[in-house]
Amino acid sequence: MGAIVLTGFMGTGKSEVGRRLATRLGRAFVDTDQLVERDAGKSVAAIFADDGEAAFRARERDAVAAASARRDAVIAVGGGAILDATNVARLRQAGVVVCLTASAETVLRRVGTTAHRPLLAGDDPRAAIERLLVERRPAYDAAADVTVDTTDRRPEDVVEEICERVGRFERERQQWKSST
């Protein structure tokens, strides 16, 4: 089996679930936002503020390329990484893409203060979350091999479901390959 890639909107649990999943499977955990921050020497929010979203997305592409080379890892990618076709191709080649979802209410509760979330800046973070969820849904759906809802669920339960669903997906993919 290749990498397990976790994608989805902010606040769906990619980092928390990813760390726990990596521990359970005895794999490395790679968070592309952390790779970007390490490379830039500043936070994602600071990159957005100082350099703009385009500069962040360019750095994110490089981080996705580096992470995708880790076929033995659990990889968490930022919520917007999946909007880039090159990123999607790399991530799908790396392994199984799991999209984590959550309700707007859950996302808002989990992200807490929106000061470090540049795409939620403004007067109404809930409206921004709802708008972005609708805009990104087709990209998430198209990229995902497996989708897991994390709304009001414990990370341990999400990890359990991911293990079961990814295992089933891999078995079905192997059966399909051997029948063609």
Secondary structure, 3 states (H helix, E strand, C coil): CCEEEEEECCCCCHHHHHHHHHHHHCCEEEEHHHHHHHHHCCCHHHHHHHHCHHHHHHHHHHHHHHHHCCCCEEEECCCCHHHCHHHHHHHHHHEEEEEEECCHHHHHHHHCCCCCCHHHCCCCHHHHHHHHHHHHHHHHHHHCCEEEECCCCCHHHHHHHHHHHHHHHHHHHHHHHHHC
